[in-house]
Amino acid sequence: MRLKDKVALVTGASRGIGRASCLALAREGASICGTARTHDDLEALEKELTALGIKAHTFACDVTKSPEVAACVKQTVSDFGRIDILVNNAGIGGYRPFLDWTEDDYDRIMDTNAKSTWLFCKEVIPHMLTQGGGNIVNLSSVAGLQGYPNEGIYCMSKSAQVALSQSLDREFYQKNIKVSLVCPGGVETHFALGDGRTPDGANMKGFSSAEDVAEAVLLSVLPRSRSRIVNVIMRPMNEQT
Ligand SMILES: NC(=O)c1ccc[n+]([C@@H]2O[C@H](COP(=O)([O-])OP(=O)(O)OC[C@H]3O[C@@H](n4cnc5c(N)ncnc54)[C@H](OP(=O)(O)O)[C@@H]3O)[C@@H](O)[C@H]2O)c1
């Protein structure tokens, strides 16, 4: 139980990597606040987490809306007393030729992926400073490290997370706030549907699993006094670098 007495707030907890991360952190004893928009999925997650014997709450929140983010963080601190780990995982993507993207697409993707990461960091970091430290994990992507055709706006949003993580790491590591970036390639989740991939999963064979990525999240936040994990790049076995 390497995370006993730690409290983790995980966004995008209703499915995929966020859900798997909640379970991985809980198995190490962390208390969990999981947030997303889909109430039924959150309820099922809360039951599963509680069955592991840890304290768990879920909270419906649209991560693009600053009042909802502030309320989510306030509620977590009120329920658990502190926040040791923040996992900024909620995200959306999409595949479209560059000239077909609309301003609405831009706002939706940038707000969900980039603005939400900023909003949660802004709300949580003051608590971490008061507590004397914490861990932040930002779920970016290999698409934040290099551009891909038909994914222009998604790549922009993911590279914004890379830039923010690097800035926060340099600004706060001496205050014992450790900021980690996890950059997966293809992962077999709802997110990866489209661009020829279908729910039967046949053409996602060889992709990483959500649990693989959750292990990287866990590794990033395990207590260690002499070092911090800054960047994890993961590639599925069917993908070149
Ligand atoms: N799958 C991949 O191939 C892959 C590769 C690299 C990086 N990533 C990154 O990994 C992260 C998780 O993706 P995933 O693969 O686990 O996707 P997923 O299965 O589609 O899950 C996405 C999560 O984000 C939540 N979400 C989306 N919009 C939201 C909003 N406005 N407010 C609150 N929650 C919202 C969803 O919950 P609700 O719909 O219930 O709100 C869901 O829990 C993303 O940031 C993605 O960019 C994924």
The ligand as a Gaussian input file, in Angstrom:
#p B3LYP/6-31G(d) Opt

LIG

0 1
 N       -6.716000       6.393000     -26.430000
 C       -5.629000       6.842000     -27.031000
 O       -5.212000       6.328000     -28.099000
 C       -4.817000       7.960000     -26.398000
 C       -3.509000       8.154000     -26.851000
 C       -2.745000       9.198000     -26.311000
 C       -3.300000      10.016000     -25.339000
 N       -4.586000       9.810000     -24.930000
 C       -5.125000      10.739000     -23.913000
 O       -5.566000      10.020000     -22.800000
 C       -6.626000      10.743000     -22.156000
 C       -7.760000       9.777000     -21.835000
 O       -8.230000       9.226000     -23.030000
 P       -8.949000       7.796000     -23.133000
 O       -8.263000       7.077000     -24.215000
 O       -9.089000       7.162000     -21.815000
 O      -10.366000       8.297000     -23.683000
 P      -11.884000       7.931000     -23.336000
 O      -12.029000       6.501000     -23.020000
 O      -12.694000       8.533000     -24.432000
 O      -12.119000       8.775000     -21.970000
 C      -12.124000      10.170000     -21.989000
 C      -12.590000      10.670000     -20.634000
 O      -12.630000      12.102000     -20.643000
 C      -13.882000      12.527000     -20.116000
 N      -14.273000      13.810000     -20.694000
 C      -14.297000      14.179000     -22.005000
 N      -14.755000      15.435000     -22.119000
 C      -15.017000      15.884000     -20.862000
 C      -15.531000      17.092000     -20.326000
 N      -15.862000      18.155000     -21.110000
 N      -15.693000      17.195000     -18.987000
 C      -15.369000      16.151000     -18.174000
 N      -14.888000      14.974000     -18.619000
 C      -14.717000      14.847000     -19.952000
 C      -14.847000      11.404000     -20.488000
 O      -15.930000      11.377000     -19.572000
 P      -17.441000      11.807000     -19.869000
 O      -17.693000      11.619000     -21.335000
 O      -18.208000      10.899000     -18.977000
 O      -17.493000      13.235000     -19.436000
 C      -13.974000      10.171000     -20.266000
 O      -13.988000       9.791000     -18.920000
 C       -7.002000      11.886000     -23.105000
 O       -6.483000      13.089000     -22.608000
 C       -6.334000      11.520000     -24.406000
 O       -5.950000      12.653000     -25.144000
 C       -5.367000       8.802000     -25.418000

